[in-house]
């Protein structure tokens, strides 16, 4: 995904920013839609709830390293997500995003042409990596607390 983030910065330098001129046009701002957006966003941070519980099971050095690891990883992941979304908005219009069943694939079709099939493979590898991390974290969860 960092490749796509770097490409978005390059595309922005080429002047492709017309989708950022009116970012909230035709949006739905009722309470239910905002709550649903928060719920979907919090789903991405599911692993942090269990990771914090592991502090009680590990030695004292972990108390020093957990906050550092948390802040560094949160900063990196947030930067990658923001830059990836900038890449999507510089390449795909909001109307095309709503019509697309997979925005990343639409983005890859537009940017990479016949090599669009690389994007679903990257998404699958990323998903397996996330599941792998959650499985290892959950296996270390101590239920006797």
C-alpha positions as CSV (number, residue, x, y, z in Angstrom):
1,X,0.0,0.0,0.0
2,X,3.0,2.3,0.5
3,X,3.5,2.2,-3.3
4,X,0.0,3.5,-3.8
5,X,0.6,6.2,-1.3
6,X,3.7,7.4,-3.0
7,X,1.9,7.3,-6.3
8,X,-0.9,9.4,-4.9
9,X,1.7,12.1,-3.9
10,X,3.1,12.1,-7.4
11,X,-0.3,12.3,-8.9
12,X,-1.1,15.3,-6.6
13,X,2.0,17.1,-7.8
14,X,0.7,16.6,-11.4
15,X,-2.4,18.6,-10.5
16,X,-5.0,15.9,-10.0
17,X,-6.9,17.4,-7.1
18,X,-10.3,18.2,-8.5
19,X,-12.1,15.7,-6.3
20,X,-10.8,17.6,-3.2
21,X,-12.4,20.9,-4.1
22,X,-15.9,19.9,-2.6
23,X,-15.2,16.9,-0.4
24,X,-18.6,16.9,1.5
25,X,-20.9,17.5,-1.4
26,X,-24.0,15.2,-1.4
27,X,-23.0,13.6,1.9
28,X,-25.5,12.2,4.4
29,X,-24.8,13.7,7.9
30,X,-27.6,12.1,10.0
31,X,-26.8,10.4,13.3
32,X,-27.3,6.9,12.0
33,X,-24.9,7.3,9.1
34,X,-22.2,8.9,11.4
35,X,-22.6,6.0,13.9
36,X,-22.3,3.4,11.1
37,X,-19.1,5.2,9.9
38,X,-17.6,5.1,13.4
39,X,-18.6,1.4,13.8
40,X,-16.9,0.5,10.5
41,X,-13.8,2.4,11.5
42,X,-13.5,0.8,14.9
43,X,-13.7,-2.6,13.3
44,X,-10.3,-1.9,11.8
45,X,-8.8,-1.5,15.3
46,X,-10.1,-4.7,16.7
47,X,-6.7,-6.2,17.6
48,X,-5.8,-3.3,20.0
49,X,-8.4,-4.4,22.6
50,X,-6.8,-7.8,23.0
51,X,-3.2,-6.5,22.7
52,X,-3.6,-4.2,25.7
53,X,-4.8,-7.2,27.8
54,X,-1.5,-8.9,27.2
55,X,0.3,-6.3,29.3
56,X,-0.7,-8.2,32.5
57,X,0.9,-11.4,31.3
58,X,4.4,-10.2,30.3
59,X,7.4,-8.9,32.2
60,X,8.1,-5.3,33.3
61,X,10.0,-4.5,30.1
62,X,6.8,-4.9,28.1
63,X,5.3,-2.0,30.1
64,X,7.9,0.3,28.6
65,X,7.7,-1.1,25.1
66,X,3.9,-1.3,24.7
67,X,3.2,2.4,24.7
68,X,6.1,3.0,22.3
69,X,5.0,0.2,20.0
70,X,1.4,1.4,20.1
71,X,2.2,5.0,19.2
72,X,4.7,4.1,16.5
73,X,2.4,1.6,14.9
74,X,-0.7,3.8,15.2
75,X,1.2,6.6,13.5
76,X,2.4,4.5,10.7
77,X,-0.9,2.8,10.0
78,X,-2.8,6.1,10.1
79,X,-0.3,7.7,7.7
80,X,-0.6,4.7,5.3
81,X,-4.4,4.8,5.4
82,X,-4.6,8.6,4.9
83,X,-2.2,8.5,2.0
84,X,-4.0,5.5,0.4
85,X,-7.3,7.4,0.6
86,X,-5.7,10.4,-1.0
87,X,-4.5,8.1,-3.7
88,X,-8.0,6.8,-4.2
89,X,-9.5,10.3,-4.4
90,X,-6.9,11.6,-6.8
91,X,-7.6,8.7,-9.2
92,X,-11.3,7.7,-8.8
93,X,-14.2,10.1,-8.6
94,X,-16.7,9.9,-5.7
95,X,-19.4,8.8,-8.1
96,X,-17.2,6.0,-9.4
97,X,-16.4,5.0,-5.8
98,X,-20.1,4.7,-5.0
99,X,-20.7,2.6,-8.1
100,X,-17.7,0.4,-7.6
101,X,-17.9,-2.9,-5.7
102,X,-14.2,-2.7,-4.9
103,X,-12.6,0.7,-4.9
104,X,-9.1,-0.6,-4.7
105,X,-9.6,-2.7,-7.9
106,X,-11.1,0.3,-9.7
107,X,-8.1,2.3,-8.6
108,X,-5.7,-0.3,-9.9
109,X,-7.6,-0.6,-13.2
110,X,-7.2,3.1,-13.7
111,X,-3.6,3.4,-12.6
112,X,-2.1,0.1,-13.7
113,X,-4.2,-1.0,-16.6
114,X,-3.8,-4.6,-17.4
115,X,-1.9,-5.3,-14.1
116,X,-5.1,-4.5,-12.1
117,X,-5.1,-8.1,-10.8
118,X,-2.2,-7.3,-8.5
119,X,-4.5,-5.4,-6.2
120,X,-6.8,-8.3,-5.1
121,X,-3.7,-10.3,-4.4
122,X,-2.2,-7.5,-2.2
123,X,-5.6,-7.2,-0.4
124,X,-5.7,-10.9,0.3
125,X,-2.2,-11.0,1.6
126,X,-2.9,-8.0,3.9
127,X,-6.0,-9.8,5.2
128,X,-4.2,-13.0,5.9
129,X,-1.5,-11.0,7.7
130,X,-4.1,-9.2,9.8
131,X,-5.8,-12.5,10.7
132,X,-2.4,-14.0,11.6
133,X,-1.7,-11.2,14.0
134,X,-5.1,-11.5,15.6
135,X,-4.7,-15.2,16.0
136,X,-1.4,-14.9,17.7
137,X,-2.6,-12.2,20.0
138,X,-5.8,-14.0,20.9
139,X,-3.8,-17.2,21.7
140,X,-1.9,-15.4,24.3
141,X,-4.9,-14.0,26.0
142,X,-5.2,-15.1,29.6
143,X,-8.8,-15.7,30.6
144,X,-8.0,-15.9,34.3
145,X,-7.7,-12.2,34.9
